[in-house]
Amino acid sequence: MDRTNEHSITYDEREELTELTLKPVAYIKSDFHEKFGIPRQSGLASELTATVVFTPEFRSPEAVRGLSEYSYLWLIWGFHANSPRKDGKTWSPTVRPPRLGGNTRVGVFATRSPNRPNPIGLSSVRIRSVDAAAGRILVSGADLLDGTPIYDLKPYVPYADSHPDAAGGFTDRIEYKKLSVEFPPELLNRVGTERQEGLIQVLEQDPRDAYEKKPEHVYGMIFGGQDIRFTVSGDRLTVVDVADRGNHRVKQRHASHREK
């Protein structure tokens, strides 16, 4: 009797055995209450601060013992604010990265698009401080929406995580350019001093949707409870108004420009 495949596992059984339910260990507190304006990669706005707040169940000083000895941290998180696709599908094999102008399709697994089979994100952030007693970690360089669930945290280890000679695919072929930001002092002074540098770095990244850039159009971005309005002409971004909107959440725009 041939017993070669007696204990083999089918693909359906394997999927059932390896299915994983994730539980947030923390949430991010950031100045972004909507997707528009969030940097497309972590670290691009190095002075942009956010706070990782542990849930009560995982708010243990023992759980973060030794973490302050590291400089950087990996955050594993979820794209909880993804908009439903018009075709009803949960993902697409190809996406259109903004870095390629939003018109060229590449494989979803060759990008960091949020529209993927499992909506999991990965960000490398700098550790500013660890408050073990309060269950909080102040970080900088995060590219996360306020309230984003954090499923795990892992220290960044230079000897294993750094690959200076690594090829960057299509990102190596596209020149990365920052915008020149003109921020009138009287408007900049309306922003808290601790947020000014991070906001300017965010604006330098060009927050506009890669698929629709209108010259002279006035764009609005919610940052830290304030409405930042700006125009873009060529490679220059000019802030035209800063207005307070309070601390309430604003309605999120259904924009697809968060593809990375």
Residue pairs with C-beta under 8 A, 6 or more apart in sequence:
9 17
22 78
22 151
23 151
24 55
24 78
24 149
24 150
24 151
25 54
25 55
25 57
25 58
25 150
25 151
25 152
25 153
26 52
26 53
26 54
26 55
26 58
26 135
26 149
26 150
26 153
27 52
27 53
27 55
27 147
27 148
27 149
27 150
28 50
28 51
28 52
28 53
28 75
28 77
28 142
28 144
28 145
28 146
28 147
28 148
28 150
29 50
29 51
29 52
29 53
29 146
29 147
30 50
30 51
30 142
30 144
30 145
30 146
30 148
31 48
31 50
31 146
31 195
31 198
31 223
31 224
31 225
32 38
32 144
32 145
32 146
32 222
32 223
33 145
33 146
33 222
33 225
33 249
33 250
33 252
34 145
34 222
34 250
34 251
34 252
34 253
35 81
35 145
35 252
35 253
35 255
35 257
35 258
36 207
36 209
36 221
36 222
36 253
36 255
36 257
37 202
37 207
37 221
37 222
37 223
37 228
38 143
38 144
38 145
38 207
38 258
39 45
39 48
39 143
39 201
39 202
39 205
40 98
40 99
40 143
40 205
40 258
40 260
41 112
41 143
41 260
42 75
42 123
42 124
42 125
42 141
42 142
42 143
43 124
43 125
43 126
43 141
44 141
44 143
44 201
44 205
45 141
45 143
45 198
45 201
45 202
45 204
45 205
46 126
46 140
46 141
46 201
47 140
47 197
47 198
47 201
48 140
48 141
48 142
48 198
48 199
48 201
48 202
49 128
49 138
49 139
49 140
49 142
49 194
49 195
49 198
50 125
50 138
50 139
50 140
50 142
50 144
51 136
51 137
51 138
51 139
52 75
52 136
52 137
52 139
52 150
52 153
53 135
53 136
54 60
54 63
54 135
54 136
58 135
59 134
59 135
60 135
61 132
61 133
64 130
64 132
64 137
65 132
67 73
67 127
67 130
67 137
67 153
67 155
68 127
68 129
68 130
70 127
70 155
70 156
70 157
71 126
71 127
71 156
72 124
72 125
72 126
72 127
72 155
72 156
73 124
73 125
73 126
73 127
73 137
73 139
73 153
73 154
73 155
73 156
74 122
74 123
74 124
74 153
74 154
74 155
74 156
74 161
75 121
75 122
75 123
75 124
75 125
75 139
75 142
75 144
75 150
75 152
75 153
76 120
76 121
76 122
76 150
76 151
76 152
76 153
76 154
77 120
77 121
77 122
77 123
77 144
77 148
77 149
77 150
77 151
78 119
78 120
78 121
78 148
78 149
78 151
79 114
79 119
79 120
79 121
80 119
80 145
80 147
80 148
80 149
81 145
81 148
81 252
82 114
82 115
82 119
83 254
83 255
83 256
85 91
85 92
85 115
90 117
91 108
91 115
91 116
91 117
92 108
92 115
93 107
93 108
94 105
94 106
94 107
94 108
95 105
95 106
95 108
95 111
95 113
95 115
95 259
96 102
96 103
96 104
96 105
96 211
96 259
97 104
97 106
97 111
97 113
97 170
97 210
97 259
97 260
98 209
98 210
98 211
98 257
98 259
98 260
99 170
99 171
99 174
99 210
99 260
100 106
100 170
100 174
101 210
102 209
102 210
102 211
102 257
103 211
106 170
108 115
108 116
108 117
109 116
110 169
110 170
111 259
111 260
112 121
112 122
112 260
113 259
113 260
114 121
114 258
114 259
114 260
115 256
115 259
120 151
121 144
121 148
123 141
123 142
123 143
123 144
124 141
124 156
125 139
125 140
125 141
125 142
126 139
126 140
126 141
127 137
127 138
127 139
128 138
128 139
128 140
129 137
129 138
130 136
130 137
130 138
131 137
131 138
137 153
140 198
146 249
177 235
178 204
178 205
178 206
179 203
179 204
179 205
179 206
179 232
179 235
179 236
179 237
180 204
180 235
180 236
180 237
181 200
181 203
181 204
181 236
181 237
181 238
181 239
182 236
182 237
182 238
182 239
183 200
183 203
183 239
184 239
187 239
187 240
187 241
187 242
188 196
188 239
188 242
190 226
190 242
190 244
191 199
191 224
191 226
191 242
192 224
195 223
195 224
199 223
199 224
199 228
202 221
202 223
203 228
203 230
203 237
203 239
204 237
206 232
206 237
207 219
207 221
208 219
208 232
208 257
209 255
209 256
209 257
210 257
210 259
211 256
211 257
213 232
215 232
215 233
216 231
216 233
217 231
218 229
218 230
218 231
218 240
219 229
219 230
219 231
219 232
220 227
220 228
220 229
221 227
221 228
221 229
221 230
222 228
222 245
222 250
225 244
225 245
225 246
225 247
226 242
226 243
226 244
226 245
227 241
227 242
227 243
227 244
227 245
228 239
228 241
228 242
229 239
229 240
229 241
229 242
229 243
230 237
230 238
230 239
230 240
231 237
231 238
231 240
232 238
